[in-house]
Amino acid sequence: MIKTVIAAAAFALLPTVAFAEEAPKQSFTYQGVTYTYTSEVQNGVKVLKGSAYNGKVPFELKVTKSGVSGTFNRAPVNFDMHEVQHLDNKDVVEGQ
């Protein structure tokens, strides 16, 4: 489940890079849960910072070509991109 959610965040908006001083908040909904986050590039690594479940579950993910690492609900996550299940567009509703 966590990998699926991270995949949605990582792949649904991976091409979007924010260069503004304050990154705009973005969001998507997956299985009825809305994930809100900011996205920025730090030292060539895409960093997604945000929360789920109405701000109750924080996450910070570092997305590279090879994998994802960081925390989700304060628990460490780390996996290779080949482990990520791709989602159909119908599964993720962007821009909520």
Secondary structure by P-SEA (a helix, b strand, c coil): caaaaaaaaaccccccccccccccccccccccbbbbbbbbbcccbbbbbbccccccccbbbbbcccccccccccbbbbbccccbbbbccccccccc
